[in-house]
Amino acid sequence: MHFLSEVVHWFTASSHWHGVGGIPHRMEQHVVMSVVVTVAAAAVALPIGVWLGHVGRGGPLAVNVSNIGRAVPSFAVLVIAEQVSGEIGAVPAFAALFLLAMPPILTNAYTGVRGVDPELREASEGMGLTPMQTLVRVELPLALPLIMAGVRTAAVQVVATATLAAVVAWGGLGRYIVDGLGARDDVQIFAGAVMVLVLAFGTELALGLVQRWLTPRGVRPTRPGPPDVVKNEPFAGAAEVLGPV
């Protein structure tokens, strides 16, 4: 209880809410870096994954290459990026987080589009849709839940791993953890970890709501119903996605 009271006192101290070392500034740095990295990774990985899933070629190779990135520790990438760039701060931090965010986005985009029922593609062609219209009006809406799951995973990983950026003299909430380790201040370390945890949980929750909002109603997960309803559910969802031609 004494430790928790010290944590509460740390959070309520006015000195921790002002200046460049204050919570608002550190939180802003952390959020901005996480958003920029996730958006940049999505801008690169989504078009590649979606297109490879649409044409059905080169996807396994791209996915396997991206999965190699998951096996490389982010800390190692951070150190290598610092040595290669000869800089400290935002540049190596961005490089490490960008490589961390790419694999789940690329893999889920490819898997989501490639996993669309081939019969739906044939049905869309029979209705006169062009390959691009099929991609936009059929494949993407049906693959959107899995695509968004990849973005959510990447975003949460980036938020959690961005704490390592403090090792190369960048800001963010990781400063509290790194500085706390240097000063052997367990209270500051705990406070920093709590803020990162809350931010990661908030990111997961917010993107989950966005995913549900973007997913067409016909392909949203529903409660199990009678066998005939379950059997016809994919076709009902496809009809809503296709709409009038």
ZIJO-V317017 format. One record per backbone hydrogen bond with DSSP energy under -0.5 kcal/mol. NH is the residue of the N-H (numbers start at 0). CO is the residue of the C=O. Records with the same first field share a line. If there is no record, write none. Layout:
NH: CO + CO
//
This chain:
4: 0
5: 1
6: 2
7: 3
8: 4
9: 5
10: 6
11: 7
12: 8 + 9
15: 12
16: 13
17: 14
21: 18
22: 15
25: 21
26: 22
27: 23
28: 24
29: 25
30: 26
31: 27
32: 28
33: 29
34: 30
35: 31
36: 32
37: 33
38: 34
39: 35
40: 36
41: 37
42: 38
43: 39
44: 40
45: 41
47: 43
48: 44
49: 45
50: 46
51: 47
52: 48
53: 49
54: 50
55: 51
56: 51
61: 57
62: 58
63: 59
64: 60
65: 61
66: 62
67: 63 + 64
68: 64 + 65
69: 65 + 66
70: 66 + 67
71: 67 + 68
72: 70
76: 72
77: 73
78: 74
79: 75
80: 76
81: 77
82: 78
83: 79
84: 80
85: 81
86: 81
88: 167
92: 88
93: 89
94: 90
95: 91
96: 92
97: 93
98: 94
99: 95
100: 96
101: 97
102: 98
104: 100
105: 101
106: 102
107: 103
108: 104
109: 105
110: 106
111: 107
112: 108
113: 109
114: 110
115: 112
119: 116
120: 116
121: 117
122: 118
123: 119
124: 120
125: 121
126: 122
127: 124
128: 123
133: 129
134: 130
135: 131
136: 132
137: 133
138: 133
139: 134
141: 137
142: 138
143: 139
146: 142
147: 143
148: 144
149: 145
150: 146
151: 147
152: 148
153: 149
154: 150
155: 151
156: 152
157: 153
158: 154
159: 155
160: 156
161: 157
162: 159
163: 160
164: 161
165: 162
166: 163
167: 164
168: 165
169: 164
174: 171
175: 172
176: 172
177: 173
178: 174
179: 175
180: 176
181: 177
182: 178
183: 179 + 180
184: 179
185: 183
188: 184
189: 185
190: 186
191: 187
192: 188
193: 189
194: 190
195: 191
196: 192
197: 193
198: 194
199: 195
200: 196
201: 197
202: 198
203: 199
204: 200
205: 201
206: 202
207: 203
208: 204
209: 205
210: 206
211: 207
212: 208
213: 209
214: 210
218: 215
219: 216
228: 225
229: 225
230: 226
231: 227
232: 228
233: 229
235: 231
236: 232
237: 233
238: 234
239: 235
240: 236
241: 237
242: 238
//
